[in-house]
Amino acid sequence: PSMPGSLKVILPFGCDEKEKGFKVQPDELVGAVAERIAKDQNLRDASMRTLYNPTTSKYCDPSLPLSNYKLTEKDPVELSFSYVMVPTTLHDSGDFRLKSIIYPLFAPLNLWVSYVAHKFGMKSPSDFVMKMIGKQEDLDLSQSLEAQGYNEGTRILFYQHGKPIDHTSMKIFLDIQDKQHNRGTKQKSEVGFSVEDLLSSDLDLEAPAGSLLVNFPKVNGYLSIMNKKKKWDRWFCILIGNHLFYYKSQHDNKPTQVLNLVHYSVTHVDDKKKKVPHGVLEISHDNGKESNVHKADTAQWHKQWLENLQKCCEEARIERDQKIAEKESGIADVGQVFCCPLEKQVEVQDGSELPKIVPKCIEYIEERALDVEGIFRLSGSAVLIQEYKQKFDAGEDVSFENESDPHAVAGLFKLYFRELPAPVMTWEHYDDFIIAESIQNEGLRLRYLRYLIDNKLPPISRALLRRLVSFLRKVNEHSEENKMPIHNISTVFGPNLLRQKDANMLQMVEDTAQINNIVNLLINYDGYLLNDRPMPETIDEDQLVGTYCKANYDYLPEESAKETDLAFKKNDIINVILQGTAGWWKGELNGNFGKFPGSYVQVLQGEELKKNMRRVRFKQEMNRLRQQDTGEDKTLERLQKEKEELIVTQSELNVQSGQLEQIFSTLATKLVKVCGAETCRLFADKLKPVLDTSLAYNLVHDDVGDCRYDLVNQLEELRSSCVPEKDKKKKSDKKQEKMQENLRKLLDPIAEQFKEEQGLHHKNVKLEADVVQTVQAVEQVAHFLNRLGAQ
């Protein structure tokens, strides 16, 4: 066949260009062309590259000339690897094991059997053969994968020839692997359906394409999507679970978009212009406002995508309807911990007891994972999370002592809050918390939040919120190491603490910023909001910020409404929180909150507001002093309690000290008996100067460490001052810039040397501390020896 003089090549993600033309010769080998292109783009492993033809969904053999393939200038080819990662299942002695193994596309498989056996830890692979799952015949090991019809998504079975295969067990095994990336939503224990339940998933929605490809996606490959300019953009798509992932290429580290198909429907549409003979796919949102047109490369791929997408959409809807029906009928299978109401997880309802899973997870993370990068952001093992979940629900005494995956424990912790039947801050008071966040006056905002927490939340919810926020504050304090600043923490935990019942997607998006800000306030002001501490001095309560009104009449609520309504007298100045549309407003008066009739008051503005503010300030100051007095009483009560605890602790320490003294005396007696009193006395005398010298060295070493720290900081400042200012308006002094460059060259190696020595420095400090501790222990023995000798 005739060959064009140039090829349009789709380049891997990370290259400067998406596509580029390259001149080629018909007699050039595919491998040589791919290697030349890879070297042109400075890509590694250039010799392992080949070309992939999206039109035919086939890889080109690197050992064959280009003329063997019908390539045209109109249809671009993709630069790819000549090796592929294939999920491989081993069937041996009735058991199944799964690994993702790299295979060459064009080398005979018999050269690879030993490598596959090695990956599974097998010593002898004799009599083992391969087959593509879904096909009857075994693979010919003398041929390559490509020659035997390999396609993206192929799975391989590695089994002993002649041994029967339990196909039912294998299907169950493969289904389990699929469900690990399908949110486990078919398990009845996952109840309490809501919109965010469906959006939240055990799938990592920011996972690299490669990590999804090794977990059996239902279908994957390239689709072209019509953009707003009516042109086609090419994307690598992966359908796994009920989600459709869009990547720029199969090597991309993060998806550009993810669709949850429970909200979509997929239909086949004929192309009226006949440019796409096999038609296109239209993916439409249920709201009727969002629709995307997708095009597959071939009719076969079009059919495969259409069938799988329609099936996923249907299954997602059926699953959603089942969850709603189970919730409404009350037949859902609820465990002892997960999906179980808070009040049923504890025996005491006064807040003195927390669900067992909470302190276990928090203690593990505080002790071992506060500095782990991406804690609560990166996904843990879905298998481990499900195992722990089942153990907690079965009432087992779960221990994380030997757990080495902190992300699994963090994922379990998030899952627990996500699956609570009601959020910690309750459905009923969602609107109140959202109103509190929108208050302009910073002091009033915090006071109203504290009022809601203290008076509206159940004791168990309040206690759980206090423990959780205290923990999240510690996570935030280690944000430099774990890369989880406060806004990341709020994004993760906000929807699990506060969300609206039966909210639609638009409402969820609109309120997300406010919910996250409420979590920010809880973490930043946890002392005042959750631990009865006084208002922080940094809060500037500007009385003119917000809305104030003056009472025209007395208002005394009825007996049944005294807990919810705000009583006031004529001429009282009320701080307005919300001007309700139904005639009832919400406000604060003298530290009391409640609703009141808006027709009883008039809003103060301008000069009238300023005139009344003097009396308001006086009343607020009096109220502040009363609160301060109450706060001081609580502080005294708390200090008295702490004093009593310290006395008990001191008594326990005295007992332990007496026991230690007895142990040392016994040891000293035995030493004197064995070595003699004079020998022990001489040893004690010699040991004292050793200890003094050691302590003196330690103090000097601390001073050296401080000097080293100051020197490093000064060095960084000096290096920074050597960076020339990037101001185009100033005339550059070439001589000065050259001096700065030369000085920077001298400073960089010194800084690197300090950086390399830092690890060794930390090790030395720890070793020296251990030595001093040991010497002090021996010196204690010497003290008893001296005392015994004196006797």
Residue pairs with C-beta under 8 A, 6 or more apart in sequence:
1 67
1 69
1 70
2 26
3 24
3 25
3 26
3 66
3 67
3 71
4 24
4 71
4 72
4 73
5 23
5 24
6 21
6 22
6 23
6 24
6 73
7 21
7 22
7 24
7 33
7 66
7 71
7 73
7 76
7 77
8 19
8 20
8 21
8 73
8 75
8 76
8 77
9 19
9 20
9 21
9 22
9 37
9 51
9 76
9 77
9 78
9 79
10 18
10 19
10 54
10 76
10 77
10 78
10 79
10 234
11 17
11 18
11 19
11 20
11 37
11 41
11 79
12 41
12 43
12 79
12 249
12 251
13 248
13 249
13 251
13 252
14 251
15 41
15 43
16 41
19 76
22 33
22 36
22 37
22 40
24 33
24 66
25 66
26 65
26 66
26 67
27 65
27 66
27 67
28 65
28 66
29 62
29 63
29 64
29 65
29 66
30 50
30 51
30 60
30 61
30 62
30 63
30 64
30 65
30 66
30 69
31 47
31 49
31 50
31 62
31 63
31 82
32 62
33 51
33 66
34 46
34 49
34 50
34 51
34 62
34 79
34 82
35 46
35 47
35 49
37 49
37 79
38 45
38 46
38 49
38 79
39 46
41 79
43 49
43 79
45 81
48 81
48 82
48 83
49 62
49 79
49 80
49 81
49 82
50 59
50 60
50 61
50 62
50 80
50 81
50 82
50 105
50 106
51 59
51 60
51 77
51 78
51 79
51 80
52 58
52 59
52 60
52 77
52 78
52 79
52 80
53 59
53 60
53 69
53 71
53 75
53 77
53 78
54 75
54 76
54 77
54 78
54 222
54 234
54 297
55 75
55 297
55 298
56 298
57 151
57 152
57 221
57 297
57 298
57 301
58 146
59 80
59 82
59 105
59 106
59 146
60 66
60 69
60 77
61 68
61 106
61 146
62 82
62 106
63 106
71 77
82 104
82 105
82 106
83 102
83 103
83 104
83 105
84 102
84 103
84 105
84 145
84 150
85 100
85 101
85 102
85 103
85 210
85 213
85 214
86 100
86 101
86 102
86 103
86 145
86 154
86 155
86 156
87 98
87 99
87 100
87 155
87 156
87 214
87 215
87 216
88 98
88 99
88 100
88 101
88 116
88 119
88 155
88 156
88 157
88 158
89 96
89 97
89 98
89 133
89 155
89 156
89 157
89 158
89 170
89 173
89 174
90 96
90 97
90 98
90 99
90 120
90 122
90 158
90 159
91 157
91 158
91 159
91 160
91 163
91 165
91 170
92 120
92 122
92 159
92 160
94 166
94 169
96 169
96 170
96 173
97 120
98 173
98 177
99 119
99 120
100 214
101 115
101 116
101 119
103 109
103 112
103 145
103 156
104 111
104 112
104 144
104 145
105 144
105 145
105 146
105 150
106 144
106 145
106 146
106 147
107 144
108 141
108 142
108 143
108 144
109 130
109 139
109 140
109 141
109 142
109 143
109 144
109 145
110 141
110 142
113 125
113 128
113 130
113 141
114 125
116 125
116 130
116 158
117 123
117 124
117 125
117 128
120 158
122 128
127 160
127 161
127 162
128 158
128 159
128 160
128 161
129 138
129 139
129 141
129 158
129 159
129 160
129 161
130 138
130 139
130 141
130 156
130 157
130 158
131 137
131 138
131 139
131 156
131 157
131 159
132 139
132 148
132 149
132 150
132 154
132 155
132 156
132 157
133 154
133 155
133 156
133 157
133 174
134 155
138 161
139 145
139 148
139 156
140 148
145 154
152 220
152 221
153 217
153 219
153 220
153 221
155 174
155 216
157 165
157 170
159 165
174 216
177 215
177 216
178 215
178 216
178 218
179 186
180 202
180 215
180 382
180 383
181 202
181 203
181 212
181 215
181 216
181 217
181 240
181 241
181 382
182 203
182 240
182 241
182 242
183 190
183 201
183 202
183 203
183 241
183 242
184 190
184 202
184 382
184 386
185 242
185 319
185 323
186 319
188 326
188 332
188 333
189 333
189 334
189 335
189 338
189 339
189 389
189 390
189 393
190 197
190 339
190 419
191 323
191 326
191 327
191 332
191 333
191 334
191 339
191 419
191 421
192 327
192 332
192 339
192 419
192 420
192 421
193 320
193 323
193 324
193 327
194 499
194 501
194 502
194 503
195 503
195 504
195 505
195 508
196 418
196 495
196 499
196 508
197 323
197 418
197 419
198 260
198 262
198 316
198 320
199 260
200 418
200 495
201 241
201 243
202 379
202 382
202 385
202 411
202 415
203 240
203 241
203 243
203 379
204 211
204 378
204 379
205 243
205 255
205 258
206 254
206 255
207 245
207 255
207 379
208 252
208 253
208 254
209 236
209 238
209 245
209 247
209 249
209 250
209 251
209 252
209 253
209 255
210 250
210 251
212 220
212 238
212 240
212 245
213 220
213 238
213 250
215 240
216 240
217 238
217 239
217 240
218 239
218 240
218 308
218 312
219 239
219 304
219 305
219 308
220 236
220 237
220 238
220 239
220 250
221 236
221 237
221 296
221 297
221 301
221 305
222 234
222 235
222 236
222 237
222 297
223 234
223 235
223 237
223 281
223 294
223 295
223 296
223 305
224 232
224 233
224 234
224 235
224 294
224 295
224 296
224 297
225 232
225 233
225 234
225 235
225 246
225 292
225 293
225 294
225 295
226 232
226 233
226 292
226 293
226 294
226 295
227 233
232 295
235 246
235 247
235 248
235 256
236 246
236 247
236 248
236 249
236 250
236 252
237 244
237 245
237 246
237 247
238 244
238 245
238 247
239 245
239 305
239 308
239 309
239 312
242 260
242 261
242 262
242 312
242 315
242 316
242 319
243 258
243 259
243 260
243 261
244 258
244 259
244 261
244 283
244 309
244 312
245 255
245 257
245 258
246 255
246 256
246 257
246 258
246 259
247 254
247 255
247 256
248 256
259 283
260 316
261 309
261 312
261 313
261 316
262 313
262 316
262 317
262 319
262 320
263 285
263 286
263 287
263 505
264 283
264 284
264 285
264 286
264 313
265 283
265 284
265 286
265 313
266 281
266 282
266 283
266 284
266 306
266 309
266 310
266 313
267 281
267 282
267 284
268 279
268 280
268 281
268 282
268 306
269 279
269 280
269 281
269 282
269 293
270 279
271 277
271 279
271 280
276 295
277 299
278 296
278 298
278 299
278 302
278 303
279 302
280 293
280 294
280 295
281 293
281 294
281 295
281 296
281 302
281 305
281 306
281 309
282 291
282 292
282 293
282 294
283 291
283 292
283 294
283 309
284 290
284 291
284 292
285 291
294 305
295 302
296 302
296 304
296 305
323 332
326 332
332 339
334 340
335 389
335 392
335 393
335 394
336 345
336 392
336 393
336 394
336 395
337 345
337 355
337 356
337 357
337 389
337 392
337 393
337 416
338 389
338 392
338 393
338 415
338 416
338 419
339 419
339 420
339 421
340 421
341 420
341 421
341 422
342 355
342 420
342 422
342 424
342 458
342 460
342 461
342 464
343 349
343 458
343 460
345 355
345 356
346 353
346 354
346 355
346 460
347 353
349 458
349 459
349 460
350 459
351 459
351 460
351 462
351 463
352 463
354 460
354 463
354 464
354 467
355 416
355 464
356 392
357 392
357 398
357 412
357 413
357 416
358 413
358 416
358 464
358 467
358 468
359 467
360 398
360 399
360 400
361 400
361 409
361 410
361 412
361 413
361 416
362 413
362 467
362 468
362 471
364 400
364 403
364 406
364 409
365 375
365 406
365 409
365 410
365 413
365 471
365 475
366 471
366 474
368 406
369 375
369 406
369 409
369 410
370 474
370 475
370 478
370 481
370 482
371 478
371 481
371 482
372 406
372 407
372 481
372 482
373 481
373 482
373 483
374 407
374 482
374 483
374 484
375 406
375 407
375 410
375 475
375 482
375 484
376 410
376 413
376 414
376 475
376 484
376 488
376 489
376 492
376 493
377 483
377 484
377 488
377 492
378 407
379 407
379 411
380 405
380 406
380 407
380 408
380 409
380 410
380 411
380 412
381 405
381 407
381 408
381 411
382 411
384 403
384 405
384 408
384 412
385 408
385 411
385 412
385 415
388 398
388 408
388 409
388 412
389 412
389 415
391 398
392 398
400 409
403 409
414 492
414 493
414 496
417 424
417 493
417 496
417 497
418 496
420 496
423 496
423 497
423 498
423 499
424 461
424 464
424 465
424 468
424 496
424 497
424 498
425 433
425 457
425 461
425 465
425 497
425 498
426 456
426 457
426 458
426 461
427 500
427 501
428 456
429 452
429 456
429 457
430 498
430 499
430 500
430 501
432 452
432 456
433 449
433 452
433 498
433 518
434 511
434 514
434 515
435 448
435 577
435 578
435 586
436 445
436 448
436 449
436 452
436 518
436 577
437 445
437 514
437 517
437 518
437 521
438 514
439 445
439 448
439 546
439 577
440 545
440 546
441 541
441 542
441 545
441 546
441 575
442 539
442 540
442 541
442 545
443 535
443 539
443 540
443 541
444 541
444 546
444 575
444 577
444 588
445 521
446 521
446 525
446 528
446 529
446 535
446 539
447 535
447 588
447 591
448 577
448 588
448 593
449 518
449 521
449 522
449 529
450 528
450 529
451 593
453 462
453 465
453 529
453 530
454 462
457 465
462 530
465 497
465 522
465 530
466 526
466 530
466 531
468 493
468 497
469 522
469 523
469 526
469 530
470 526
470 530
472 489
472 493
472 519
472 523
473 523
473 526
475 482
475 484
475 489
476 484
476 485
476 486
476 489
476 523
478 484
479 485
479 486
486 520
486 523
486 524
487 516
487 520
489 519
489 523
490 515
490 516
490 517
490 519
490 520
490 523
491 516
493 519
494 512
494 515
494 516
494 518
494 519
495 508
495 512
495 515
497 515
497 519
498 515
498 518
498 519
499 508
499 515
500 507
500 508
500 511
503 511
521 529
522 529
522 530
525 536
527 533
527 536
528 534
528 535
528 536
532 631
532 634
532 638
533 631
534 627
534 628
534 631
541 620
543 613
543 616
543 617
543 620
544 609
544 610
544 613
546 575
546 576
547 575
547 576
547 579
547 603
548 573
548 574
548 575
548 576
548 603
548 604
548 609
548 612
548 613
548 616
549 573
549 574
549 576
549 585
549 587
549 601
549 602
549 603
549 604
550 571
550 572
550 573
550 574
550 601
550 602
550 604
550 612
551 568
551 569
551 570
551 571
551 572
551 573
551 574
551 600
551 601
552 570
552 600
552 601
552 602
553 570
553 600
554 568
554 569
554 570
555 565
555 566
555 567
555 568
555 596
555 597
555 600
556 567
557 564
557 565
557 566
557 567
557 594
558 565
564 594
564 595
565 594
565 595
565 596
566 574
566 586
566 587
566 588
566 589
566 592
566 593
566 594
566 595
566 596
567 592
567 594
568 574
568 589
568 596
572 589
573 589
573 604
573 612
573 615
573 616
573 619
574 587
574 588
574 589
574 596
574 601
575 587
575 588
575 589
576 585
576 586
576 587
576 603
577 585
577 586
577 587
577 588
577 593
578 585
578 586
578 587
579 585
579 598
580 586
580 595
580 598
583 597
583 598
583 599
584 595
584 596
584 597
584 598
585 595
585 596
585 597
585 598
585 601
586 593
586 594
586 595
586 596
587 593
587 594
587 596
590 619
590 623
591 623
591 626
591 627
604 612
664 780
664 781
664 783
664 784
665 784
665 788
667 781
667 784
668 680
668 781
668 784
668 785
668 787
668 788
669 788
671 680
671 781
671 785
672 680
672 785
672 788
672 789
675 683
677 788
677 789
678 789
680 785
680 788
680 789
681 785
681 786
681 789
683 782
683 785
684 782
684 783
684 785
684 786
684 789
687 775
687 778
687 779
687 782
688 779
688 782
690 775
691 775
691 776
691 779
694 771
694 772
694 775
695 772
697 768
698 768
698 772
701 765
701 768
705 761
705 765
708 754
708 761
711 754
712 751
712 754
715 747
715 750
715 751
715 754
716 751
718 747
719 744
719 747
719 748
719 751
722 740
722 741
722 743
722 744
722 747
723 740
723 744
724 732
724 736
724 737
724 740
